[in-house]
Amino acid sequence: LEYIHDGDTIFFNSGMTTATVAEIISQRSRLNVVTNSLAVANYLAHQPDTNLILLGGELNPNYGFTYGGNALEQLQQYQPQWSILSVDGVHPQRGITTYHANEVMIDRAMIAQAQKTLIVADHRKIGNIGFSHICNLPQCHALITDSSADPATLERIRQQGVEVLVATPTNG
């Protein structure tokens, strides 16, 4: 929440982690959210002061996201403060990766259009390499992960110029 301010415009890609982040940032008001995630859209559709745009395009029904030329074309219209991306791999040398090759172009466009990119990935994805390369670490502003992430790997990620934040569990 320290990054997101009332009135910000945010891109969200798909993933369970971004859906969780969307729930957290709904505490902010007057957000403009652009997403290709059905889960994020479904959650934020019930927030009265959020302007929500769900990208059209082809649908991946198994993972609940849109992709393709129509979605890419729509993304070019917006200039968000943040892109918030859930990914499958964050590796010090191999960068940011995903298993979903058909979402890579969406993720890259979100990074290109946003002022800053925030990667959200739990400890299982730190040091992991997914099937498709999205970008190199220096293209990302910050990484948020959990306290089970390997400290040595996190330090190598910091050395690439990425701010690393380790979330602490909350009770309740």
RODO-2510 file (C-alpha; in nm, 4 decimals, decimal comma):
residues 172
     n   res          X          Y          Z
     1     l     0,0000     0,0000     0,0000
     2     e     0,2924     0,2370     0,0495
     3     y     0,3382     0,2582    -0,3295
     4     i    -0,0240     0,3020    -0,4344
     5     h    -0,2035     0,6329    -0,3807
     6     d    -0,5644     0,7453    -0,4140
     7     g    -0,6398     0,8191    -0,7790
     8     d    -0,3559     0,6092    -0,9252
     9     t    -0,3891     0,4164    -1,2494
    10     i    -0,2654     0,0576    -1,2285
    11     f    -0,2193    -0,2308    -1,4690
    12     f    -0,2713    -0,5800    -1,3247
    13     n    -0,1826    -0,8966    -1,5101
    14     s    -0,3382    -1,2307    -1,4209
    15     g    -0,2563    -1,4587    -1,1310
    16     m    -0,3714    -1,5465    -0,7831
    17     t    -0,1108    -1,3135    -0,6359
    18     t    -0,2320    -1,0113    -0,8310
    19     a    -0,5890    -1,0932    -0,7289
    20     t    -0,4743    -1,0822    -0,3659
    21     v    -0,2920    -0,7528    -0,4242
    22     a    -0,6046    -0,6090    -0,5906
    23     e    -0,7994    -0,6925    -0,2757
    24     i    -0,5407    -0,5128    -0,0608
    25     i    -0,5194    -0,1986    -0,2739
    26     s    -0,8970    -0,1663    -0,2874
    27     q    -0,8438     0,0229     0,0394
    28     r    -0,7347     0,3141    -0,1820
    29     s    -0,9992     0,5280    -0,3472
    30     r    -1,0622     0,6540    -0,7004
    31     l    -0,8338     0,3955    -0,8599
    32     n    -0,8235     0,3402    -1,2337
    33     v    -0,7502    -0,0268    -1,2971
    34     v    -0,6776    -0,1910    -1,6315
    35     t    -0,6450    -0,5691    -1,6251
    36     n    -0,6532    -0,8811    -1,8373
    37     s    -0,7425    -1,0917    -1,5323
    38     l    -1,0964    -1,2168    -1,4831
    39     a    -1,0268    -1,2704    -1,1103
    40     v    -0,8992    -0,9148    -1,0586
    41     a    -1,1902    -0,7728    -1,2598
    42     n    -1,4421    -0,9822    -1,0690
    43     y    -1,3129    -0,8614    -0,7345
    44     l    -1,2759    -0,4926    -0,8235
    45     a    -1,6106    -0,4789    -1,0057
    46     h    -1,7693    -0,4563    -0,6611
    47     q    -1,5638    -0,1536    -0,5515
    48     p    -1,7876     0,1519    -0,5974
    49     d    -1,5177     0,4131    -0,6580
    50     t    -1,2878     0,2058    -0,8818
    51     n    -1,2883     0,2690    -1,2553
    52     l    -1,2295    -0,0793    -1,3972
    53     i    -1,1321    -0,1686    -1,7529
    54     l    -1,1161    -0,5364    -1,8499
    55     l    -0,9065    -0,5890    -2,1615
    56     g    -1,0767    -0,7700    -2,4461
    57     g    -0,9128    -1,0247    -2,6701
    58     e    -0,8698    -1,3976    -2,6756
    59     l    -0,9545    -1,5797    -2,3526
    60     n    -0,7435    -1,8384    -2,1757
    61     p    -1,0304    -2,0161    -1,9960
    62     n    -0,8043    -2,2387    -1,7850
    63     y    -0,6253    -1,9478    -1,6183
    64     g    -0,8819    -1,6719    -1,6636
    65     f    -0,6970    -1,4075    -1,8618
    66     t    -0,7271    -1,2285    -2,1928
    67     y    -0,4447    -1,1853    -2,4418
    68     g    -0,3736    -1,1159    -2,8078
    69     g    -0,3796    -0,8233    -3,0476
    70     n    -0,6990    -0,6617    -2,9204
    71     a    -0,5727    -0,6560    -2,5620
    72     l    -0,2350    -0,5179    -2,6726
    73     e    -0,4012    -0,2438    -2,8742
    74     q    -0,6152    -0,1414    -2,5779
    75     l    -0,3124    -0,1217    -2,3464
    76     q    -0,1553     0,1463    -2,5673
    77     q    -0,4272     0,3928    -2,4600
    78     y    -0,3246     0,4106    -2,0943
    79     q    -0,0346     0,5660    -1,9020
    80     p    -0,0445     0,4122    -1,5527
    81     q     0,1744     0,4895    -1,2562
    82     w     0,2199     0,1163    -1,1912
    83     s     0,2086    -0,2202    -1,3544
    84     i     0,1688    -0,4930    -1,0940
    85     l     0,2685    -0,8317    -1,2272
    86     s     0,2376    -1,1787    -1,0825
    87     v     0,4986    -1,4030    -1,2430
    88     d     0,6268    -1,7592    -1,2267
    89     g     0,9991    -1,6885    -1,2007
    90     v     1,2262    -1,4185    -1,0615
    91     h     1,5871    -1,5112    -1,1246
    92     p     1,8966    -1,2931    -1,0656
    93     q     2,0438    -1,3689    -1,4093
    94     r     1,7477    -1,4877    -1,6181
    95     g     1,5087    -1,2132    -1,5062
    96     i     1,1304    -1,2232    -1,4943
    97     t     0,9560    -1,5232    -1,6531
    98     t     0,6172    -1,6887    -1,6843
    99     y     0,4793    -2,0257    -1,7901
   100     h     0,2143    -1,8569    -2,0053
   101     a     0,3726    -1,7739    -2,3399
   102     n     0,0485    -1,6171    -2,4636
   103     e     0,0560    -1,3595    -2,1812
   104     v     0,4189    -1,2473    -2,2302
   105     m     0,3343    -0,9723    -2,4795
   106     i     0,0674    -0,8357    -2,2445
   107     d     0,3164    -0,8295    -1,9567
   108     r     0,5796    -0,6570    -2,1714
   109     a     0,3299    -0,3940    -2,2889
   110     m     0,2227    -0,3294    -1,9290
   111     i     0,5867    -0,2754    -1,8312
   112     a     0,6498    -0,0464    -2,1295
   113     q     0,3457     0,1740    -2,0648
   114     a     0,3799     0,2059    -1,6860
   115     q     0,6017     0,4515    -1,5029
   116     k     0,7148     0,1724    -1,2681
   117     t     0,6703    -0,2026    -1,2380
   118     l     0,6083    -0,3945    -0,9192
   119     i     0,6622    -0,7716    -0,9268
   120     v     0,4716    -0,9789    -0,6706
   121     a     0,5932    -1,3357    -0,6233
   122     d     0,5946    -1,5749    -0,3317
   123     h     0,9107    -1,7561    -0,2197
   124     r     0,8467    -2,0534    -0,4518
   125     k     0,9039    -1,8288    -0,7529
   126     i     1,2236    -1,6622    -0,6313
   127     g     1,5198    -1,8199    -0,8118
   128     n     1,2790    -2,0055    -1,0412
   129     i     1,2862    -1,9776    -1,4217
   130     g     0,9572    -2,0021    -1,6120
   131     f     0,9055    -2,1064    -1,9729
   132     s     0,8872    -1,7586    -2,1317
   133     h     1,1083    -1,4550    -2,0675
   134     i     0,9226    -1,1312    -1,9904
   135     c     1,2029    -0,8876    -1,9074
   136     n     1,5334    -0,8363    -1,7311
   137     l     1,5374    -0,7383    -1,3640
   138     p     1,6475    -0,3750    -1,4141
   139     q     1,3164    -0,3067    -1,5918
   140     c     1,1395    -0,3582    -1,2589
   141     h     1,1223    -0,1060    -0,9771
   142     a     1,0488    -0,3424    -0,6904
   143     l     0,9817    -0,7026    -0,5910
   144     i     0,7505    -0,7978    -0,3072
   145     t     0,7865    -1,1503    -0,1727
   146     d     0,7396    -1,3395     0,1528
   147     s     0,9791    -1,4171     0,4357
   148     s     1,0448    -1,7736     0,3159
   149     a     1,2377    -1,6480     0,0100
   150     d     1,6071    -1,7346    -0,0009
   151     p     1,8015    -1,4328     0,1394
   152     a     2,1061    -1,4945    -0,0842
   153     t     1,8917    -1,4937    -0,3987
   154     l     1,7131    -1,1794    -0,2816
   155     e     2,0492    -1,0097    -0,2340
   156     r     2,1521    -1,0987    -0,5910
   157     i     1,8219    -0,9495    -0,7113
   158     r     1,8951    -0,6295    -0,5141
   159     q     2,2347    -0,6126    -0,6843
   160     q     2,0469    -0,5860    -1,0155
   161     g     1,8960    -0,2570    -0,8940
   162     v     1,5588    -0,3900    -0,7814
   163     e     1,4156    -0,2813    -0,4475
   164     v     1,3197    -0,5974    -0,2556
   165     l     1,0464    -0,5872     0,0054
   166     v     0,9723    -0,8871     0,2232
   167     a     0,6114    -0,8877     0,3375
   168     t     0,5420    -0,9920     0,6910
   169     p     0,2362    -1,2013     0,7703
   170     t    -0,0542    -1,0266     0,9398
   171     n    -0,2835    -1,1811     1,1956
   172     g    -0,6529    -1,1665     1,1166
***
